[in-house]
Amino acid sequence: MAKPECGKSVHDQFTALQNVGVSAIVSLLEPQEACQLGLQDEPRHCERFDIQFRQFPITDMQLPDDIDAFVQFINRLHGEVVHGSHAVVHCRAGIGRTGMVAASLLIKHGRQPQQALHQLIEARGVEMPDTEEQRAFIFNVAELLGQGGQ
Protein backbone atom coordinates (compact mmCIF):
# COMPACT_ATOMS: atom_id res chain seq x y z
CA MET A 1 0.00 0.00 0.00
CA ALA A 2 0.99 3.61 -0.29
CA LYS A 3 2.07 5.44 2.85
CA PRO A 4 -0.61 6.00 5.48
CA GLU A 5 -2.15 9.43 5.28
CA CYS A 6 -0.64 11.79 7.82
CA GLY A 7 -2.48 14.27 9.99
CA LYS A 8 -5.57 14.15 12.11
CA SER A 9 -7.02 10.98 10.55
CA VAL A 10 -4.14 8.81 11.81
CA HIS A 11 -6.28 7.51 14.69
CA ASP A 12 -9.05 6.52 12.26
CA GLN A 13 -6.58 4.83 9.92
CA PHE A 14 -5.00 2.76 12.68
CA THR A 15 -8.42 1.88 14.07
CA ALA A 16 -9.50 0.70 10.60
CA LEU A 17 -6.33 -1.38 10.20
CA GLN A 18 -6.83 -2.92 13.62
CA ASN A 19 -10.49 -3.65 12.85
CA VAL A 20 -9.58 -5.68 9.74
CA GLY A 21 -7.03 -7.72 11.67
CA VAL A 22 -3.74 -6.07 10.73
CA SER A 23 -1.17 -7.13 13.31
CA ALA A 24 2.02 -5.72 11.73
CA ILE A 25 2.98 -2.71 9.65
CA VAL A 26 6.15 -2.86 7.57
CA SER A 27 7.60 0.50 6.58
CA LEU A 28 10.14 0.69 3.77
CA LEU A 29 10.63 4.44 4.21
CA GLU A 30 14.01 5.88 5.09
CA PRO A 31 14.00 7.83 8.40
CA GLN A 32 14.33 11.26 6.77
CA GLU A 33 11.61 10.35 4.28
CA ALA A 34 9.28 9.31 7.12
CA CYS A 35 9.89 12.72 8.72
CA GLN A 36 9.21 14.55 5.45
CA LEU A 37 5.91 12.67 5.15
CA GLY A 38 4.91 13.28 8.77
CA LEU A 39 5.23 9.60 9.65
CA GLN A 40 8.03 9.80 12.20
CA ASP A 41 5.54 8.76 14.93
CA GLU A 42 4.35 5.65 13.08
CA PRO A 43 6.14 3.29 15.52
CA ARG A 44 4.45 5.03 18.47
CA HIS A 45 1.02 4.80 16.81
CA CYS A 46 1.59 1.10 16.14
CA GLU A 47 2.48 0.51 19.77
CA ARG A 48 -0.63 2.37 20.92
CA PHE A 49 -2.81 0.14 18.72
CA ASP A 50 -0.96 -3.07 19.61
CA ILE A 51 0.33 -3.43 16.04
CA GLN A 52 3.91 -4.61 15.49
CA PHE A 53 6.12 -2.16 13.62
CA ARG A 54 8.76 -3.50 11.23
CA GLN A 55 11.15 -1.35 9.27
CA PHE A 56 13.45 -2.08 6.34
CA PRO A 57 14.49 1.25 4.79
CA ILE A 58 15.09 1.27 1.04
CA THR A 59 15.87 4.41 -0.96
CA ASP A 60 12.97 5.41 -3.21
CA MET A 61 13.25 4.01 -6.76
CA GLN A 62 16.31 1.97 -5.74
CA LEU A 63 17.24 -1.56 -4.67
CA PRO A 64 18.01 -2.68 -1.13
CA ASP A 65 21.61 -1.91 -0.16
CA ASP A 66 22.25 -5.41 1.20
CA ILE A 67 20.63 -8.32 -0.64
CA ASP A 68 21.51 -10.79 2.14
CA ALA A 69 19.85 -8.59 4.77
CA PHE A 70 16.83 -8.26 2.47
CA VAL A 71 16.55 -12.05 2.09
CA GLN A 72 16.81 -12.47 5.87
CA PHE A 73 14.11 -9.84 6.33
CA ILE A 74 11.81 -11.59 3.83
CA ASN A 75 12.42 -14.96 5.50
CA ARG A 76 11.61 -13.51 8.93
CA LEU A 77 8.52 -11.66 7.68
CA HIS A 78 7.31 -14.74 5.80
CA GLY A 79 7.67 -16.80 8.98
CA GLU A 80 5.54 -14.29 10.88
CA VAL A 81 2.86 -14.33 8.18
CA VAL A 82 2.81 -18.13 8.03
CA HIS A 83 2.27 -18.15 11.79
CA GLY A 84 -0.75 -15.85 11.59
CA SER A 85 0.54 -12.30 11.36
CA HIS A 86 -1.45 -10.05 9.02
CA ALA A 87 1.05 -7.53 7.69
CA VAL A 88 0.61 -4.35 5.70
CA VAL A 89 3.68 -3.25 3.74
CA HIS A 90 4.09 0.37 2.67
CA CYS A 91 6.48 2.83 1.12
CA ARG A 92 5.62 6.23 -0.35
CA ALA A 93 3.43 5.14 -3.29
CA GLY A 94 3.11 1.40 -2.67
CA ILE A 95 4.53 0.42 -6.06
CA GLY A 96 8.32 0.06 -6.22
CA ARG A 97 9.72 -0.84 -2.82
CA THR A 98 6.43 -2.34 -1.67
CA GLY A 99 6.26 -4.30 -4.92
CA MET A 100 9.70 -5.80 -4.30
CA VAL A 101 8.77 -6.91 -0.78
CA ALA A 102 5.29 -8.17 -1.69
CA ALA A 103 6.59 -10.10 -4.71
CA SER A 104 9.39 -11.59 -2.62
CA LEU A 105 6.88 -12.74 0.02
CA LEU A 106 4.73 -14.36 -2.66
CA ILE A 107 7.81 -16.04 -4.12
CA LYS A 108 8.84 -17.30 -0.68
CA HIS A 109 5.31 -18.69 -0.38
CA GLY A 110 5.81 -20.72 -3.57
CA ARG A 111 4.90 -18.48 -6.50
CA GLN A 112 7.19 -18.18 -9.49
CA PRO A 113 8.51 -14.61 -9.94
CA GLN A 114 6.36 -13.87 -13.00
CA GLN A 115 3.25 -15.21 -11.23
CA ALA A 116 3.98 -13.05 -8.20
CA LEU A 117 4.36 -9.92 -10.33
CA HIS A 118 1.19 -10.70 -12.27
CA GLN A 119 -0.76 -11.22 -9.04
CA LEU A 120 0.42 -7.85 -7.69
CA ILE A 121 -0.39 -6.02 -10.91
CA GLU A 122 -3.87 -7.57 -10.97
CA ALA A 123 -4.48 -6.68 -7.32
CA ARG A 124 -3.22 -3.10 -7.54
CA GLY A 125 -4.23 -2.27 -11.11
CA VAL A 126 -0.87 -0.65 -11.76
CA GLU A 127 2.41 -1.91 -13.22
CA MET A 128 4.72 -2.99 -10.42
CA PRO A 129 7.47 -2.45 -9.43
CA ASP A 130 8.63 1.01 -10.55
CA THR A 131 11.85 0.20 -12.39
CA GLU A 132 13.37 -2.53 -14.54
CA GLU A 133 16.16 -2.82 -11.97
CA GLN A 134 13.58 -3.58 -9.27
CA ARG A 135 11.94 -6.17 -11.52
CA ALA A 136 15.31 -7.85 -12.20
CA PHE A 137 16.04 -7.76 -8.47
CA ILE A 138 12.88 -9.79 -7.81
CA PHE A 139 14.10 -12.53 -10.16
CA ASN A 140 17.53 -12.50 -8.48
CA VAL A 141 15.99 -12.70 -5.01
CA ALA A 142 13.84 -15.62 -6.19
CA GLU A 143 17.02 -17.64 -6.69
CA LEU A 144 18.15 -16.83 -3.15
CA LEU A 145 14.73 -17.73 -1.76
CA GLY A 146 14.93 -21.06 -3.56
CA GLN A 147 12.20 -20.19 -6.08
CA GLY A 148 13.86 -19.45 -9.41
CA GLY A 149 12.07 -19.60 -12.71
CA GLN A 150 10.10 -17.45 -15.06
N, CA and C of each residue as an Amber inpcrd file, in Angstrom:
protein
   450
   0.8320000  -1.1740000   0.0000000   0.0000000   0.0000000   0.0000000
   0.8730000   1.2310000   0.0000000   0.2820000   2.3390000  -0.3780000
   0.9890000   3.6090000  -0.2880000   1.1100000   3.9760000   1.1840000
   1.8850000   5.0030000   1.4630000   2.0670000   5.4350000   2.8470000
   0.7190000   5.7520000   3.4820000   0.6170000   5.5630000   4.8110000
  -0.6100000   6.0000000   5.4790000  -0.7400000   7.5080000   5.3480000
  -1.9520000   7.9890000   5.3200000  -2.1490000   9.4320000   5.2840000
  -1.7000000  10.0030000   6.6120000  -1.0700000  11.1770000   6.5740000
  -0.6420000  11.7900000   7.8150000  -1.6760000  12.8310000   8.2500000
  -1.5640000  13.2600000   9.4970000  -2.4810000  14.2730000   9.9860000
  -3.4860000  13.7360000  10.9690000  -4.6100000  14.4470000  11.0550000
  -5.5750000  14.1490000  12.1140000  -6.3200000  12.8380000  11.9280000
  -6.2880000  12.2280000  10.7550000  -7.0220000  10.9830000  10.5510000
  -6.1930000   9.7450000  10.9010000  -5.0070000   9.9350000  11.4670000
  -4.1430000   8.8090000  11.8100000  -4.8690000   7.8440000  12.7420000
  -5.5440000   8.3730000  13.7460000  -6.2840000   7.5130000  14.6860000
  -7.2970000   6.6560000  13.9390000  -8.0490000   7.2700000  13.0320000
  -9.0490000   6.5250000  12.2630000  -8.4030000   5.4650000  11.3790000
  -7.2620000   5.7990000  10.7780000  -6.5790000   4.8340000   9.9190000
  -6.0870000   3.6280000  10.7100000  -5.4950000   3.8710000  11.8670000
  -5.0030000   2.7640000  12.6760000  -6.1510000   1.9450000  13.2450000
  -7.2340000   2.6020000  13.6000000  -8.4180000   1.8770000  14.0690000
  -8.9450000   0.9720000  12.9640000  -9.0140000   1.4960000  11.7390000
  -9.5020000   0.7000000  10.6050000  -8.5850000  -0.4910000  10.3440000
  -7.2720000  -0.2770000  10.3970000  -6.3270000  -1.3820000  10.1990000
  -6.4990000  -2.4410000  11.2820000  -6.6360000  -1.9900000  12.5040000
  -6.8310000  -2.9160000  13.6170000  -8.1360000  -3.6920000  13.4570000
  -9.1780000  -3.0120000  13.0000000 -10.4890000  -3.6500000  12.8460000
 -10.5090000  -4.7360000  11.7740000  -9.6280000  -4.6440000  10.7790000
  -9.5840000  -5.6820000   9.7400000  -8.5180000  -6.7420000  10.0430000
  -7.9320000  -6.6680000  11.2280000  -7.0300000  -7.7220000  11.6660000
  -5.5580000  -7.5200000  11.3770000  -5.1560000  -6.3170000  10.9790000
  -3.7370000  -6.0660000  10.7340000  -2.9900000  -6.1620000  12.0630000
  -1.9470000  -6.9640000  12.0870000  -1.1670000  -7.1280000  13.3130000
   0.2690000  -6.6220000  13.1680000   0.6680000  -6.2450000  11.9530000
   2.0160000  -5.7210000  11.7300000   2.0110000  -4.7380000  10.5660000
   2.7680000  -3.6710000  10.7330000   2.9850000  -2.7070000   9.6540000
   4.4690000  -2.7240000   9.3300000   4.7770000  -2.8370000   8.0500000
   6.1520000  -2.8580000   7.5710000   6.3820000  -1.5890000   6.7670000
   7.2670000  -0.7360000   7.2740000   7.6010000   0.5020000   6.5780000
   8.9210000   0.3360000   5.8430000   8.9290000   0.7380000   4.5870000
  10.1400000   0.6920000   3.7720000  10.7280000   2.0850000   3.5830000
  10.1720000   3.0600000   4.2980000  10.6310000   4.4380000   4.2070000
  11.9620000   4.6110000   4.9270000  12.8030000   5.4880000   4.3910000
  14.0120000   5.8780000   5.0940000  13.6100000   6.8640000   6.1940000
  14.3950000   6.9580000   7.2790000  14.0010000   7.8290000   8.3950000
  13.7070000   9.2750000   7.9920000  14.5670000   9.8720000   7.1700000
  14.3340000  11.2630000   6.7720000  13.0840000  11.3870000   5.9010000
  12.8010000  10.3620000   5.1240000  11.6070000  10.3450000   4.2810000
  10.3530000  10.2500000   5.1510000  10.4070000   9.4210000   6.1880000
   9.2760000   9.3070000   7.1180000   9.0010000  10.6610000   7.7640000
  10.0560000  11.3810000   8.1360000   9.8860000  12.7200000   8.7240000
   9.2730000  13.6850000   7.7170000   9.7530000  13.6670000   6.4900000
   9.2070000  14.5470000   5.4490000   7.7250000  14.2930000   5.2240000
   7.3020000  13.0450000   5.3900000   5.9090000  12.6660000   5.1520000
   5.0530000  12.7470000   6.4100000   5.6470000  13.1760000   7.5170000
   4.9050000  13.2840000   8.7660000   4.6250000  11.9460000   9.4190000
   5.4520000  10.9500000   9.1200000   5.2260000   9.6000000   9.6500000
   6.2800000   9.1740000  10.6720000   6.9930000  10.1400000  11.2310000
   8.0270000   9.8040000  12.2010000   7.4520000   9.1570000  13.4640000
   6.1710000   9.3550000  13.7410000   5.5420000   8.7620000  14.9260000
   4.8390000   7.4410000  14.6340000   5.0180000   6.9060000  13.4400000
   4.3500000   5.6540000  13.0830000   4.6440000   4.5250000  14.0770000
   5.8990000   4.3540000  14.5340000   6.1380000   3.2910000  15.5180000
   5.3260000   3.4910000  16.8050000   5.2180000   4.7290000  17.2540000
   4.4540000   5.0290000  18.4660000   2.9740000   4.7370000  18.2680000
   2.4320000   5.0910000  17.1040000   1.0210000   4.7960000  16.8110000
   0.7900000   3.2870000  16.7830000   1.7140000   2.5640000  16.1810000
   1.5890000   1.1030000  16.1410000   1.5410000   0.5320000  17.5520000
   2.4480000   1.0040000  18.3890000   2.4820000   0.5130000  19.7710000
   1.1590000   0.7980000  20.4830000   0.6280000   1.9850000  20.2750000
  -0.6320000   2.3730000  20.9170000  -1.7900000   1.4770000  20.4840000
  -1.7370000   0.9820000  19.2540000  -2.8110000   0.1410000  18.7220000
  -2.4640000  -1.3450000  18.7600000  -1.3880000  -1.6820000  19.4690000
  -0.9580000  -3.0730000  19.6100000  -0.7020000  -3.7260000  18.2480000
  -0.0610000  -2.9600000  17.3710000   0.3340000  -3.4290000  16.0440000
   1.8640000  -3.4300000  16.0110000   2.4520000  -4.5320000  15.5910000
   3.9080000  -4.6140000  15.4890000   4.3940000  -3.6730000  14.3860000
   5.5300000  -3.0400000  14.6210000   6.1210000  -2.1610000  13.6160000
   7.4260000  -2.7760000  13.1480000   7.5440000  -2.9790000  11.8510000
   8.7600000  -3.4970000  11.2340000   9.2660000  -2.4400000  10.2580000
  10.5740000  -2.3690000  10.1380000  11.1540000  -1.3540000   9.2690000
  12.3160000  -1.9580000   8.4920000  12.3290000  -1.6930000   7.1900000
  13.4500000  -2.0810000   6.3440000  13.6200000  -0.9620000   5.3140000
  14.3610000   0.0910000   5.6800000  14.4850000   1.2530000   4.7930000
  15.1650000   0.9200000   3.4650000  14.5420000   1.3860000   2.3910000
  15.0900000   1.2650000   1.0370000  14.9120000   2.6290000   0.3820000
  15.9540000   3.1230000  -0.2600000  15.8710000   4.4060000  -0.9560000
  14.8410000   4.3230000  -2.0770000  14.0230000   5.3690000  -2.1980000
  12.9720000   5.4110000  -3.2150000  13.5590000   5.1820000  -4.6090000
  12.8880000   4.3320000  -5.3810000  13.2520000   4.0090000  -6.7640000
  14.5460000   3.1940000  -6.8750000  15.0480000   2.6970000  -5.7490000
  16.3130000   1.9670000  -5.7350000  16.1040000   0.5260000  -5.2860000
  17.2150000  -0.1870000  -5.1710000  17.2360000  -1.5590000  -4.6720000
  17.7330000  -1.5470000  -3.2300000  17.4370000  -2.5970000  -2.4720000
  18.0080000  -2.6840000  -1.1270000  19.5340000  -2.6450000  -1.1990000
  20.1470000  -2.0150000  -0.2000000  21.6090000  -1.9120000  -0.1650000
  22.2830000  -3.2580000   0.0480000  21.6460000  -4.1320000   0.8150000
  22.2510000  -5.4070000   1.1970000  21.2730000  -6.5330000   0.8710000
  21.5610000  -7.2720000  -0.1960000  20.6350000  -8.3180000  -0.6370000
  20.5080000  -9.4330000   0.4040000  21.5950000  -9.7440000   1.1140000
  21.5140000 -10.7900000   2.1400000  20.6100000 -10.3590000   3.2920000
  20.7310000  -9.1030000   3.7100000  19.8540000  -8.5870000   4.7700000
  18.4050000  -8.5740000   4.2930000  18.1900000  -8.2540000   3.0220000
  16.8330000  -8.2550000   2.4670000  16.2480000  -9.6690000   2.5040000
  17.0220000 -10.6580000   2.0840000  16.5510000 -12.0480000   2.0870000
  16.2380000 -12.4920000   3.5140000  17.0850000 -12.1360000   4.4670000
  16.8140000 -12.4710000   5.8710000  15.5190000 -11.8100000   6.3410000
  15.3220000 -10.5570000   5.9560000  14.1080000  -9.8370000   6.3340000
  12.8760000 -10.5270000   5.7450000  12.9400000 -10.9030000   4.4790000
  11.8140000 -11.5920000   3.8300000  11.5500000 -12.9300000   4.5190000
  12.5940000 -13.6770000   4.8140000  12.4240000 -14.9640000   5.4990000
  11.7550000 -14.7830000   6.8600000  12.1940000 -13.7760000   7.6110000
  11.6110000 -13.5140000   8.9310000  10.1530000 -13.0770000   8.8030000
   9.8870000 -12.1540000   7.8850000   8.5220000 -11.6590000   7.6840000
   7.6050000 -12.7810000   7.2010000   8.0950000 -13.6030000   6.2910000
   7.3070000 -14.7390000   5.8010000   6.9620000 -15.6830000   6.9530000
   7.9290000 -15.9440000   7.8200000   7.6720000 -16.7970000   8.9790000
   6.5760000 -16.2350000   9.8670000   6.5760000 -14.9260000  10.0620000
   5.5380000 -14.2910000  10.8780000   4.1690000 -14.4300000  10.2130000
   4.1300000 -14.2310000   8.9090000   2.8590000 -14.3260000   8.1790000
   2.3340000 -15.7630000   8.2150000   3.2150000 -16.7200000   8.0040000
   2.8110000 -18.1260000   8.0310000   2.2390000 -18.5000000   9.4030000
   2.7390000 -17.8560000  10.4390000   2.2660000 -18.1470000  11.7940000
   1.1330000 -17.2190000  12.2320000   0.4720000 -16.5760000  11.2790000
  -0.7520000 -15.8510000  11.5950000  -0.6940000 -14.3440000  11.6010000
   0.4660000 -13.7540000  11.4060000   0.5350000 -12.2970000  11.3590000
  -0.1260000 -11.7930000  10.0760000  -0.8410000 -10.7040000  10.1800000
  -1.4470000 -10.0530000   9.0200000  -0.7300000  -8.7200000   8.8330000
   0.1720000  -8.6810000   7.8720000   1.0500000  -7.5320000   7.6940000
   0.6010000  -6.6440000   6.5460000   0.7880000  -5.3480000   6.7500000
   0.6070000  -4.3500000   5.7040000   1.9910000  -3.7820000   5.4210000
   2.3790000  -3.7640000   4.1600000   3.6830000  -3.2470000   3.7450000
   3.4510000  -1.9330000   3.0230000   4.2530000  -0.9070000   3.3660000
   4.0890000   0.3700000   2.6680000   5.4190000   1.0640000   2.4320000
   5.4090000   1.8790000   1.3870000   6.4820000   2.8270000   1.1190000
   5.7860000   4.1590000   0.8560000   6.2680000   4.9480000  -0.0640000
   5.6150000   6.2290000  -0.3520000   4.3850000   6.0290000  -1.2350000
   4.5380000   5.3090000  -2.3390000   3.4310000   5.1370000  -3.2880000
   2.8810000   3.7160000  -3.3120000   3.5860000   2.7840000  -2.6950000
   3.1100000   1.4030000  -2.6670000   3.3090000   0.6570000  -3.9710000
   4.3200000   1.0380000  -4.7450000   4.5280000   0.4220000  -6.0550000
   5.9160000  -0.2170000  -6.1710000   6.9630000   0.5600000  -5.9960000
   8.3160000   0.0630000  -6.2210000   8.8540000  -0.7790000  -5.0820000
   9.1650000  -0.1240000  -3.9670000   9.7200000  -0.8430000  -2.8170000
   8.7190000  -1.8540000  -2.2700000   7.4720000  -1.4250000  -2.1450000
   6.4280000  -2.3380000  -1.6680000   6.2770000  -3.5070000  -2.6310000
   6.3590000  -3.2380000  -3.9230000   6.2650000  -4.2990000  -4.9200000
   7.3690000  -5.3300000  -4.7740000   8.5930000  -4.8550000  -4.4840000
   9.6990000  -5.8010000  -4.3020000   9.4640000  -6.7000000  -3.0920000
   9.0010000  -6.1140000  -1.9910000   8.7700000  -6.9050000  -0.7770000
   7.5840000  -7.8470000  -0.9670000   6.4800000  -7.3270000  -1.4990000
   5.2860000  -8.1670000  -1.6850000   5.5680000  -9.3210000  -2.6480000
   6.2510000  -9.0360000  -3.7500000   6.5870000 -10.1000000  -4.7050000
   7.5010000 -11.1310000  -4.0560000   8.4610000 -10.6710000  -3.2870000
   9.3860000 -11.5930000  -2.6160000   8.6580000 -12.4810000  -1.6190000
   7.6790000 -11.9210000  -0.9100000   6.8800000 -12.7370000   0.0170000
   6.0740000 -13.7880000  -0.7350000   5.4860000 -13.3930000  -1.8560000
   4.7300000 -14.3590000  -2.6620000   5.6470000 -15.4530000  -3.2070000
   6.8360000 -15.0710000  -3.6160000   7.8120000 -16.0430000  -4.1170000
   8.2160000 -16.9990000  -2.9990000   8.4820000 -16.4560000  -1.8240000
   8.8380000 -17.3010000  -0.6790000   7.7010000 -18.2690000  -0.3560000
   6.4900000 -17.8550000  -0.6420000   5.3090000 -18.6850000  -0.3770000
   5.0660000 -19.7100000  -1.4880000   5.9000000 -19.6830000  -2.5520000
   5.8140000 -20.7190000  -3.5720000   5.4760000 -20.2580000  -4.9770000
   5.1910000 -18.9780000  -5.1570000   4.8960000 -18.4820000  -6.5030000
   6.1880000 -18.3470000  -7.2990000   6.0870000 -18.5040000  -8.5990000
   7.1910000 -18.1760000  -9.4900000   7.2360000 -16.6500000  -9.6070000
   8.4030000 -16.0690000  -9.8860000   8.5100000 -14.6110000  -9.9410000
   7.4840000 -13.9460000 -10.8650000   7.3010000 -14.4900000 -12.0710000
   6.3560000 -13.8730000 -13.0040000   4.9250000 -13.9610000 -12.4740000
   4.5850000 -15.0730000 -11.8310000   3.2490000 -15.2140000 -11.2290000
   3.0490000 -14.1840000 -10.1210000   4.0690000 -14.0060000  -9.3010000
   3.9810000 -13.0460000  -8.1990000   3.7530000 -11.6350000  -8.7340000
   4.5200000 -11.2580000  -9.7480000   4.3600000  -9.9190000 -10.3300000
   2.9750000  -9.7520000 -10.9430000   2.5140000 -10.7580000 -11.6600000
   1.1850000 -10.6970000 -12.2740000   0.1040000 -10.5430000 -11.2010000
   0.2280000 -11.2930000 -10.1220000  -0.7560000 -11.2180000  -9.0440000
  -0.7910000  -9.8130000  -8.4320000   0.3670000  -9.2100000  -8.2460000
   0.4180000  -7.8540000  -7.6880000  -0.1840000  -6.8310000  -8.6390000
   0.1400000  -6.9520000  -9.9170000  -0.3910000  -6.0170000 -10.9140000
  -1.9060000  -6.1340000 -10.9850000  -2.4140000  -7.3580000 -10.9550000
  -3.8690000  -7.5670000 -10.9660000  -4.5210000  -6.9610000  -9.7270000
  -3.9060000  -7.1700000  -8.5740000  -4.4820000  -6.6830000  -7.3170000
  -4.4540000  -5.1650000  -7.2240000  -3.3820000  -4.5490000  -7.6850000
  -3.2220000  -3.1030000  -7.5430000  -3.7170000  -2.3200000  -8.7540000
  -3.7960000  -2.9730000  -9.9090000  -4.2320000  -2.2720000 -11.1090000
  -3.2070000  -1.2930000 -11.6470000  -1.9550000  -1.5220000 -11.3070000
  -0.8700000  -0.6540000 -11.7620000   0.3670000  -1.5300000 -11.9720000
   1.1840000  -1.1620000 -12.9440000   2.4130000  -1.9090000 -13.2160000
   3.3390000  -1.8090000 -12.0050000   3.8390000  -2.9420000 -11.5780000
   4.7250000  -2.9920000 -10.4170000   5.9110000  -3.8740000 -10.7430000
   7.0590000  -3.6230000 -10.1840000   7.4730000  -2.4460000  -9.4300000
   7.7820000  -1.2780000 -10.3570000   8.4010000  -0.2270000  -9.7980000
   8.6320000   1.0100000 -10.5490000   9.6430000   0.8850000 -11.6790000
  10.7430000   0.1760000 -11.4380000  11.8540000   0.1990000 -12.3940000
  12.2070000  -1.2070000 -12.8810000  12.8780000  -1.2510000 -14.0120000
  13.3690000  -2.5300000 -14.5410000  14.3910000  -3.1540000 -13.5900000
  15.1860000  -2.3090000 -12.9280000  16.1580000  -2.8220000 -11.9660000
  15.4520000  -3.5190000 -10.8060000  14.3420000  -2.9460000 -10.3480000
  13.5780000  -3.5760000  -9.2680000  12.9750000  -4.9030000  -9.7360000
  12.5010000  -4.9290000 -10.9650000  11.9370000  -6.1660000 -11.5230000
  13.0300000  -7.2440000 -11.6070000  14.1960000  -6.8960000 -12.1130000
  15.3080000  -7.8520000 -12.2030000  15.7270000  -8.3240000 -10.8110000
  15.6880000  -7.4150000  -9.8540000  16.0390000  -7.7590000  -8.4750000
  15.1270000  -8.8640000  -7.9450000  13.8440000  -8.7820000  -8.2630000
  12.8780000  -9.7920000  -7.8120000  13.2730000 -11.1750000  -8.3370000
  13.6810000 -11.2420000  -9.5920000  14.1010000 -12.5300000 -10.1610000
  15.3880000 -13.0290000  -9.4980000  16.3030000 -12.1130000  -9.1740000
  17.5330000 -12.4980000  -8.4790000  17.2390000 -12.9920000  -7.0670000
  16.3590000 -12.3000000  -6.3720000  15.9870000 -12.6980000  -5.0140000
  15.2980000 -14.0560000  -5.0350000  14.5280000 -14.3250000  -6.0810000
  13.8370000 -15.6170000  -6.1870000  14.8380000 -16.7630000  -6.1100000
  15.9750000 -16.6050000  -6.7480000  17.0150000 -17.6360000  -6.6930000
  17.4910000 -17.8340000  -5.2600000  17.6760000 -16.7410000  -4.5320000
  18.1540000 -16.8260000  -3.1520000  17.0940000 -17.3750000  -2.2060000
  15.8330000 -17.1950000  -2.5700000  14.7340000 -17.7260000  -1.7600000
  14.4010000 -19.1660000  -2.1450000  15.1430000 -19.6840000  -3.1430000
  14.9280000 -21.0630000  -3.5650000  13.7580000 -21.2320000  -4.5060000
  13.3700000 -20.1550000  -5.1850000  12.2050000 -20.1940000  -6.0800000
  12.5490000 -19.5430000  -7.4130000  13.5210000 -20.0250000  -8.1110000
  13.8630000 -19.4510000  -9.4090000  12.7920000 -19.7240000 -10.4390000
  13.0200000 -19.3190000 -11.6340000  12.0660000 -19.6040000 -12.7060000
  11.6230000 -18.3670000 -13.4230000  10.6000000 -18.5340000 -14.2240000
  10.0960000 -17.4510000 -15.0610000   9.0530000 -16.6930000 -14.3060000
